[in-house]
Amino acid sequence: MAIHPTAVVSPTAEVDSDVEIGPYATIGDQVIMGPGNVVHQHVTITGHTTIGSENMFYPGAIIGTPPQDLKYRGEDTQLIIGDNNTFREYVTANTGTEVGGGITAIGDLNLIMAYCHIAHDCFIESNTILANGAALGGHVKVEEGAAFGGMIGVHHFVTVGKYSYVGGMSRIAQDVPPFMLVEGNPARVRTVNSVGLKRKGLSEESMEAIKFAWRKLYKDGGIMSHALEDIKNSAHFEIEELQYLVEFIAAAEAGKLGRAREAHRND
């Protein structure tokens, strides 16, 4: 283990021998770190934080601090981080709250760029990209492969659907449908995230089905419930991605203020 002499590592932290820790970094009492992690200078990792392997923490990142929530009263809540994530300069990530289940979780292979904020009780799946200055409110869920432009604000309890793209400078106050491109203030669906879906290797059949759904839901100007029924009754509905899209939108519509998770705030 390569630890710079100016770093402060708690004797009760569980740090693998393959971890590198740079100058003036601080590792707190309850931190658990697996192999291959690299902690650059002036990084703080604290709280009840469990980190997998091969993650990179760039200078100034502050990981595992308490939630910025007035309901928090010092409970022992957690931040859990998977493998192969990149946390760029000055990223902040908080632990969960007791009310929200006690855990903030970040999956694998995520790129979280400089000055992003991940609030309490967020759940970020894998292969996502958060560009500079993206800020996630509490209880936000980001699904597999979603991507954000810079300087985005995401309202608490929002779900950002898989393989979606959120344009820079957007205000996200409602759930973002999977496979779609949204932007604006407030944000709205503009088109299918065609570039992102091609990069993810979706089949032409799936792409055509998603474009069909986009036209029905957002371009033709009809009633949302009628559009969902039309999609369910179409030959395209055998496509797995389309079934998921309909399920996602129905949950958002049944939620509160366009946010499916908002309806379960007090569960």
GIGI-V892230 format. One record per residue. RES is the residue in one small letter. OMEGA is omega in whole degrees, -180 to 180 (NA if undefined). D_CENTER is the distance of its C-alpha to the mean C-alpha in Angstrom with 2 decimals. Layout:
res=RES omega=OMEGA d_center=D_CENTER
res=RES omega=OMEGA d_center=D_CENTER
//
This chain:
res=m omega=180 d_center=30.55
res=a omega=179 d_center=30.75
res=i omega=179 d_center=30.38
res=h omega=-177 d_center=31.66
res=p omega=179 d_center=34.45
res=t omega=179 d_center=32.86
res=a omega=178 d_center=29.63
res=v omega=-179 d_center=29.55
res=v omega=-179 d_center=28.43
res=s omega=178 d_center=29.14
res=p omega=179 d_center=31.68
res=t omega=175 d_center=29.75
res=a omega=178 d_center=26.49
res=e omega=-174 d_center=26.17
res=v omega=-180 d_center=25.60
res=d omega=-178 d_center=26.41
res=s omega=-178 d_center=29.37
res=d omega=-178 d_center=27.48
res=v omega=174 d_center=25.19
res=e omega=-178 d_center=26.01
res=i omega=-173 d_center=25.86
res=g omega=-176 d_center=26.98
res=p omega=173 d_center=29.14
res=y omega=173 d_center=28.54
res=a omega=180 d_center=25.31
res=t omega=178 d_center=25.06
res=i omega=-172 d_center=23.97
res=g omega=-170 d_center=24.34
res=d omega=-172 d_center=26.27
res=q omega=-177 d_center=23.71
res=v omega=174 d_center=21.60
res=i omega=-177 d_center=21.63
res=m omega=177 d_center=20.97
res=g omega=-174 d_center=21.68
res=p omega=171 d_center=23.51
res=g omega=178 d_center=22.87
res=n omega=177 d_center=20.56
res=v omega=-179 d_center=21.59
res=v omega=-177 d_center=21.44
res=h omega=-175 d_center=22.91
res=q omega=174 d_center=25.12
res=h omega=173 d_center=24.37
res=v omega=173 d_center=21.10
res=t omega=173 d_center=20.84
res=i omega=-171 d_center=19.26
res=t omega=177 d_center=20.39
res=g omega=177 d_center=20.06
res=h omega=-171 d_center=19.69
res=t omega=179 d_center=17.22
res=t omega=-174 d_center=17.31
res=i omega=180 d_center=16.36
res=g omega=-175 d_center=17.11
res=s omega=170 d_center=18.83
res=e omega=175 d_center=18.91
res=n omega=-180 d_center=16.20
res=m omega=-180 d_center=17.15
res=f omega=-176 d_center=17.05
res=y omega=-173 d_center=18.70
res=p omega=174 d_center=21.13
res=g omega=178 d_center=20.30
res=a omega=180 d_center=16.89
res=i omega=-167 d_center=16.98
res=i omega=173 d_center=15.10
res=g omega=177 d_center=15.73
res=t omega=-177 d_center=17.56
res=p omega=180 d_center=18.25
res=p omega=176 d_center=16.28
res=q omega=-173 d_center=17.49
res=d omega=-176 d_center=18.74
res=l omega=178 d_center=22.46
res=k omega=-176 d_center=22.51
res=y omega=-177 d_center=21.71
res=r omega=176 d_center=25.02
res=g omega=179 d_center=24.39
res=e omega=-179 d_center=23.36
res=d omega=180 d_center=22.33
res=t omega=-166 d_center=18.61
res=q omega=164 d_center=16.26
res=l omega=-180 d_center=13.34
res=i omega=-178 d_center=12.94
res=i omega=-179 d_center=11.79
res=g omega=-172 d_center=12.77
res=d omega=170 d_center=14.63
res=n omega=174 d_center=14.91
res=n omega=175 d_center=12.02
res=t omega=177 d_center=13.10
res=f omega=-176 d_center=12.72
res=r omega=-169 d_center=14.97
res=e omega=171 d_center=17.40
res=y omega=170 d_center=16.87
res=v omega=174 d_center=13.17
res=t omega=178 d_center=13.01
res=a omega=-176 d_center=11.13
res=n omega=172 d_center=12.95
res=t omega=-178 d_center=14.11
res=g omega=173 d_center=14.11
res=t omega=179 d_center=17.00
res=e omega=180 d_center=19.77
res=v omega=-177 d_center=19.44
res=g omega=-180 d_center=15.80
res=g omega=171 d_center=16.69
res=g omega=-175 d_center=16.67
res=i omega=161 d_center=13.57
res=t omega=-174 d_center=10.22
res=a omega=178 d_center=8.85
res=i omega=-174 d_center=7.18
res=g omega=-173 d_center=8.73
res=d omega=169 d_center=10.86
res=l omega=177 d_center=11.57
res=n omega=175 d_center=8.59
res=l omega=-178 d_center=10.12
res=i omega=-170 d_center=9.16
res=m omega=-170 d_center=12.25
res=a omega=173 d_center=14.74
res=y omega=174 d_center=14.50
res=c omega=177 d_center=10.77
res=h omega=176 d_center=10.18
res=i omega=-173 d_center=7.79
res=a omega=-178 d_center=10.05
res=h omega=172 d_center=11.64
res=d omega=173 d_center=10.70
res=c omega=177 d_center=6.92
res=f omega=179 d_center=5.87
res=i omega=180 d_center=3.33
res=e omega=-173 d_center=6.18
res=s omega=175 d_center=8.15
res=n omega=178 d_center=9.49
res=t omega=176 d_center=6.80
res=i omega=174 d_center=8.27
res=l omega=-179 d_center=7.76
res=a omega=-170 d_center=11.47
res=n omega=173 d_center=13.63
res=g omega=175 d_center=13.39
res=a omega=-177 d_center=10.13
res=a omega=179 d_center=9.94
res=l omega=174 d_center=7.69
res=g omega=-179 d_center=10.38
res=g omega=173 d_center=10.93
res=h omega=178 d_center=10.04
res=v omega=174 d_center=7.10
res=k omega=177 d_center=5.68
res=v omega=-174 d_center=3.58
res=e omega=-177 d_center=6.55
res=e omega=170 d_center=8.39
res=g omega=178 d_center=9.32
res=a omega=-179 d_center=7.78
res=a omega=-178 d_center=8.89
res=f omega=165 d_center=9.45
res=g omega=-175 d_center=12.89
res=g omega=172 d_center=13.98
res=m omega=-178 d_center=14.66
res=i omega=173 d_center=12.43
res=g omega=-178 d_center=12.33
res=v omega=-179 d_center=10.18
res=h omega=178 d_center=12.43
res=h omega=179 d_center=11.93
res=f omega=175 d_center=11.70
res=v omega=170 d_center=10.31
res=t omega=177 d_center=8.85
res=v omega=-171 d_center=7.72
res=g omega=-175 d_center=9.88
res=k omega=179 d_center=10.10
res=y omega=174 d_center=11.75
res=s omega=176 d_center=11.64
res=y omega=180 d_center=12.12
res=v omega=-178 d_center=11.96
res=g omega=-177 d_center=15.02
res=g omega=178 d_center=15.51
res=m omega=-178 d_center=16.87
res=s omega=172 d_center=15.61
res=r omega=-174 d_center=15.37
res=i omega=-178 d_center=13.07
res=a omega=179 d_center=14.93
res=q omega=180 d_center=14.80
res=d omega=179 d_center=12.75
res=v omega=-177 d_center=12.16
res=p omega=176 d_center=14.22
res=p omega=174 d_center=13.37
res=f omega=-175 d_center=15.31
res=m omega=173 d_center=16.06
res=l omega=179 d_center=16.08
res=v omega=173 d_center=15.87
res=e omega=177 d_center=16.99
res=g omega=180 d_center=19.23
res=n omega=-2 d_center=19.93
res=p omega=-177 d_center=19.38
res=a omega=172 d_center=17.39
res=r omega=-180 d_center=18.94
res=v omega=180 d_center=18.91
res=r omega=-176 d_center=21.06
res=t omega=175 d_center=21.31
res=v omega=177 d_center=19.94
res=n omega=-172 d_center=17.52
res=s omega=-179 d_center=20.52
res=v omega=-180 d_center=19.92
res=g omega=-179 d_center=16.48
res=l omega=176 d_center=17.98
res=k omega=178 d_center=21.02
res=r omega=178 d_center=19.13
res=k omega=175 d_center=17.52
res=g omega=177 d_center=21.14
res=l omega=-178 d_center=21.36
res=s omega=177 d_center=25.04
res=e omega=179 d_center=27.17
res=e omega=179 d_center=27.82
res=s omega=179 d_center=24.20
res=m omega=180 d_center=23.81
res=e omega=179 d_center=26.95
res=a omega=180 d_center=25.88
res=i omega=178 d_center=22.62
res=k omega=175 d_center=24.74
res=f omega=-180 d_center=27.24
res=a omega=179 d_center=24.72
res=w omega=179 d_center=23.49
res=r omega=-180 d_center=27.15
res=k omega=-172 d_center=27.86
res=l omega=-167 d_center=24.95
res=y omega=-176 d_center=24.66
res=k omega=-174 d_center=27.71
res=d omega=174 d_center=30.71
res=g omega=180 d_center=30.36
res=g omega=177 d_center=31.16
res=i omega=-174 d_center=30.14
res=m omega=-178 d_center=26.67
res=s omega=178 d_center=28.18
res=h omega=179 d_center=30.91
res=a omega=178 d_center=28.59
res=l omega=178 d_center=26.65
res=e omega=178 d_center=30.06
res=d omega=179 d_center=31.20
res=i omega=179 d_center=28.26
res=k omega=-177 d_center=28.94
res=n omega=-178 d_center=32.59
res=s omega=177 d_center=32.12
res=a omega=-179 d_center=32.77
res=h omega=-169 d_center=29.22
res=f omega=175 d_center=27.84
res=e omega=180 d_center=28.54
res=i omega=-175 d_center=25.56
res=e omega=-178 d_center=22.68
res=e omega=-180 d_center=19.99
res=l omega=177 d_center=22.05
res=q omega=179 d_center=22.36
res=y omega=179 d_center=18.62
res=l omega=180 d_center=18.37
res=v omega=179 d_center=21.21
res=e omega=-179 d_center=19.85
res=f omega=-177 d_center=16.53
res=i omega=178 d_center=18.59
res=a omega=179 d_center=21.16
res=a omega=178 d_center=18.76
res=a omega=179 d_center=17.53
res=e omega=-180 d_center=21.23
res=a omega=-179 d_center=22.24
res=g omega=-178 d_center=19.76
res=k omega=178 d_center=20.41
res=l omega=178 d_center=20.16
res=g omega=-179 d_center=18.20
res=r omega=-178 d_center=15.40
res=a omega=-176 d_center=15.83
res=r omega=179 d_center=14.24
res=e omega=-180 d_center=16.51
res=a omega=-178 d_center=19.50
res=h omega=-176 d_center=18.68
res=r omega=-174 d_center=18.21
res=n omega=179 d_center=21.39
res=d omega=NA d_center=21.21
//
